[in-house]
Amino acid sequence: MKNIALISLGCHKNLVDSENVLGYLSCVGYHVVNNLDDADIIIVNTCGFIEAAKRESIDTLFECLSYKGKKVVAIGCLVQRYLKDLEKEIPEIKDYIPINDYHKFNERFYEVDPNEVLKEEVDITKYRTLTNEVTSFLRLGEGCDNRCAFCAIPLIRGPFKSRSLSEIREEAQLLADKGVKEVVVLEQDTCSYGKDLKGESVNLVDVLKVLGDFPQFKMVRLLYLYPDEITDELIDYIATHPQVVPYFDIPIQHSEDHILKAMHRRGDKQFLINLFAKIKEKVPHAILRTTLMVGFYNETEEDVLHLIDFVKEINFDHVGVFKYSYEEGTPAYKFGDPISEEEKERRYDMVMRECAKMSKENNKKYVGETLMGLIVAIDGNKYLLRSKLNAIDDLDGQIIVTGNGSKHQLGDYISVKVTESTTYDLFATEI
């Protein structure tokens, strides 16, 4: 049977799709390899969200085509968004499989590599090859019903469709059986879960209750919570169930009312202030993370200064900052892109400098504190730890631990004492 390699670009949701594809192809006999030189077929799971991601995807496709004698297959968001253009501009790609064809992935892949094992109808979401043995993502559905003016996701992945609670339980069992210790629950709008399920009255708290049936999961983390959909029930559940880390990832994009309105975001500045105050009151040790965007078409210098003041007032633990990407097909496209890339970069630097100062001060308060967490990497007597403070991506910094001589494996749950802090990272010793 042939060797197959897969390059996964873009977000965590795309990664789950990649793991489904690898799981299915492994099950039907393909051998997964990490070295492109050893592959007969190279699959690139592309991202088409913003301009930088699109360029990376295109560059990766051309790089893979440079490996002579390999069949290159493109799947994912870029393919879904620009299928006809790609087929015309890069005909050397053996096949393009858009997201809408994932339900018949076996048929489409048969066109790449005719093989009897590919003829049976299959749901690739029932398969999974995990790329991380400690932490895994649990997707709640597909698509998004929010129509933020800057965002292309609804154009690419369509309206939100929730998975059934029984499907989620089935996948949770699969993850538990594979030894996963941390489950990260996500979707483009995680709080929307269940709203579209007719005859089934369920929500995000019901998902957390299902995961609570699996004591193997030492930590459950939520990502991408839309502000005005965060219920008191959800906050109270997180406050009273230690398995769910008190980590509130709430992308707000901006603080100023006229920009939020232009972005088609629900809720205004005062609503956000009240929401974060409520979370802090009910969950005193809550970790607050957000995402901000600078350079939207109607943003002014004064707006950026107000945004900085807002960030300081809320005192976020982690902040991701992005520059507005002018995307065709989005509601904001008709307004043009009047702010230059140089000015966007300047505003980005302004916000990032203040966020770095805030992060440095916040990290100091953990010195001397005891944390519990999972070992996610080992280098001799040094470990990387993931605790309630930091998610799996690079945004939150790292916790670097010096061991006490005990032998550990990946996924061990240990206690550490923080001894030193920097702008983004913490250093600790095992207790």
Helices and strands as residue ranges (DSSP letters): E 3-8, H 12-27, E 31-32, G 36-38, E 41-46, H 51-65, E 71-76, H 77-89, E 95-97, G 99-104, H 105-112, G 116-118, G 124-126, E 135-139, E 141-142, H 153-157, E 161-162, H 165-177, E 182-186, G 190-192, H 204-211, E 219-222, G 227-229, H 232-240, E 247-249, H 257-262, H 269-282, E 287-294, H 301-314, E 318-323, G 331-335, H 341-364, E 370-379, E 382-386, E 399-402, E 413-421, E 426-430
